Amino acid sequence: MTPNNRADVFELASPARSRRSCQTLAAMQISAATVDDARGIAEVHVLTWQHAYRHLLPAEFLASLPVEKREAMWRECIAKGSPEILVAKSEGELCGFVAFGASRDEGALPLTAEVIAIYVAPRFWSTGAGRQLWQASLRRMVAQGFNAVTLWVIANNDRAIRFYTAAGFSADPASLKQFTLGGTALEEVRYTRSMETQT
């Protein structure tokens, strides 16, 4: 997948979250994605980019992100069954998703998994949706026999970095690399963790 699919996520539920957020968390359902979910996944994908990267990417680039293109991409992924995709829904509304599978990194060790993408719609940030998606995907990766998991995250995405650090990931500074997106130079770094503990 392209740099449009960084494994960026939004922070763990706040202890001071509102009553509405608590109710949303209690009602969250995690399930395998179906082709009927492709549109909702694409909408969450684009919307989270537009909110999370306002400080990193030009407004014109973010406004031009095509939902239809991402819908087609995710529909194809779901149909192929690769990567595996789980969705979070609250009262029938798709509010987040996670995509994961075997590591795509050149030279990756056997039994190394990768979180390819994990996104939560902005209005569901700080409800615990991201944490539930992460834990569900972690259980699936452990069940499939993976013993380590990696992901790539934009270096200045502080919210995502806080989430992954809390989930037991650590940065691999030697992996830092540059890329250009929307005419903007960015850096990304790989984060890793073992499967010995489930967080």
C-alpha positions in Angstrom: 0.0 0.0 0.0 1.0 3.6 -0.4 2.0 6.3 2.2 -1.8 7.0 2.3 -2.0 4.0 4.6 0.2 4.8 7.5 -0.7 2.9 10.7 -1.9 6.1 12.3 -4.3 5.9 15.2 -5.9 8.3 17.7 -5.4 8.3 21.4 -6.6 6.0 24.1 -9.8 6.8 25.9 -9.4 9.7 28.4 -10.3 9.0 32.0 -12.3 12.2 31.9 -14.3 11.3 28.8 -18.0 12.4 28.8 -21.0 10.3 29.6 -21.8 10.1 25.9 -18.3 8.7 25.2 -18.8 6.1 27.9 -22.1 5.0 26.4 -20.4 4.9 22.9 -17.6 2.7 24.3 -20.1 0.3 25.9 -22.0 -0.1 22.7 -19.0 -0.7 20.4 -19.1 -3.8 18.3 -15.9 -5.2 16.6 -16.4 -7.5 13.6 -14.7 -8.6 10.4 -15.2 -6.1 7.5 -17.5 -7.0 4.6 -17.7 -5.5 1.2 -20.7 -3.5 2.4 -18.3 -1.7 4.8 -16.0 -0.4 2.1 -17.7 3.0 1.7 -17.7 3.6 5.5 -14.1 2.6 5.8 -13.1 5.0 3.0 -15.1 7.8 4.6 -13.4 7.3 8.0 -10.0 7.0 6.2 -10.4 10.3 4.5 -12.0 12.2 7.3 -9.3 11.2 9.8 -6.6 12.3 7.5 -8.3 15.7 7.0 -8.4 16.2 10.8 -5.2 14.5 12.0 -2.9 16.0 9.4 -4.0 19.6 9.3 -0.7 20.6 10.9 1.4 18.4 8.5 -0.1 18.6 5.0 -1.6 21.4 2.8 -5.3 22.1 3.2 -5.7 21.8 -0.6 -4.2 18.3 -0.6 -6.4 17.1 2.2 -9.5 18.6 0.7 -8.8 16.7 -2.6 -8.5 13.2 -1.0 -11.0 11.1 -3.0 -13.3 8.8 -1.0 -14.2 6.9 -4.1 -10.6 5.9 -4.8 -10.2 4.6 -1.3 -13.5 2.8 -1.4 -12.4 0.9 -4.4 -9.1 0.0 -2.8 -10.7 -1.2 0.5 -13.4 -3.1 -1.4 -10.7 -5.0 -3.3 -8.8 -5.7 -0.1 -11.9 -7.0 1.6 -12.8 -9.2 -1.4 -9.2 -10.7 -1.4 -9.1 -11.1 2.3 -5.7 -9.4 2.5 -5.0 -7.5 4.6 -7.4 -8.7 7.3 -9.7 -5.8 8.3 -11.8 -5.4 11.4 -14.4 -2.6 11.9 -15.8 -0.9 15.0 -19.4 0.1 14.9 -21.6 2.0 17.4 -25.4 1.7 16.9 -24.8 0.6 13.3 -22.4 3.4 12.4 -18.9 2.5 11.3 -16.6 4.5 13.5 -13.2 2.9 12.9 -11.2 0.1 11.4 -7.9 -1.7 11.6 -6.1 -3.5 8.7 -3.3 -6.0 9.5 -1.4 -9.0 8.1 2.1 -10.3 7.5 4.8 -7.6 7.5 5.4 -6.1 4.1 8.9 -4.9 5.0 11.8 -6.2 2.9 13.9 -8.5 5.1 11.2 -8.9 7.8 11.7 -11.9 10.0 9.3 -14.8 9.6 6.2 -14.6 11.9 6.4 -10.8 12.0 3.0 -9.1 11.5 2.2 -5.5 10.6 -0.5 -3.1 11.5 -1.1 -1.5 8.1 -3.8 1.0 9.1 -5.9 1.9 12.1 -8.2 4.9 12.0 -11.1 6.2 14.1 -13.5 8.9 13.0 -12.8 12.2 14.8 -16.1 12.3 16.7 -15.2 8.9 18.2 -11.7 9.9 19.4 -11.1 9.3 23.1 -13.9 6.8 23.3 -11.6 3.7 23.4 -12.5 2.6 19.9 -8.9 2.6 18.8 -7.9 0.6 21.8 -10.7 -2.0 21.2 -9.6 -2.3 17.5 -6.0 -2.7 18.5 -6.7 -5.4 21.1 -9.0 -7.3 18.7 -6.3 -7.3 16.0 -3.6 -8.3 18.5 -5.7 -11.3 19.5 -6.1 -12.3 15.8 -2.3 -11.9 15.2 -1.4 -14.0 18.2 -3.9 -16.7 17.2 -2.3 -16.8 13.7 1.1 -17.5 15.3 2.9 -14.2 14.8 5.5 -13.5 17.5 6.2 -9.8 16.7 4.3 -6.8 15.1 5.5 -3.7 13.5 4.0 -0.5 12.0 5.1 2.7 10.3 4.0 6.1 11.6 4.7 9.6 10.5 7.3 11.0 12.8 5.4 14.1 14.0 2.1 12.3 14.6 2.2 12.7 18.4 -1.2 11.4 19.0 -0.5 8.1 17.2 2.9 7.8 18.9 1.4 8.2 22.4 -1.1 5.4 21.5 1.5 3.0 20.3 3.9 3.7 23.1 1.1 2.9 25.6 0.4 -0.3 23.7 3.9 -1.5 24.2 5.6 -0.4 20.9 9.0 1.1 20.7 10.6 3.1 17.9 13.4 1.8 15.8 15.4 5.0 15.2 17.5 3.3 12.5 14.4 2.8 10.3 13.7 6.6 9.9 13.2 7.5 6.3 11.8 10.4 4.3 9.0 10.6 1.7 7.1 13.3 0.0 3.3 13.6 0.1 1.1 16.4 -1.2 4.3 18.3 -2.0 5.4 18.1 1.6 8.6 16.4 2.9 7.8 14.0 5.8 9.5 11.4 7.8 8.3 8.0 9.0 9.6 5.6 11.6 8.9 1.9 12.3 7.7 0.9 15.7 7.9 -2.7 17.0 6.7 -4.9 19.8 6.8 -8.6 20.7 3.7 -10.7 21.3 4.9 -11.8 24.7 2.5 -9.5 26.5 -1.0 -8.5 25.3 -1.8 -4.8 26.0 
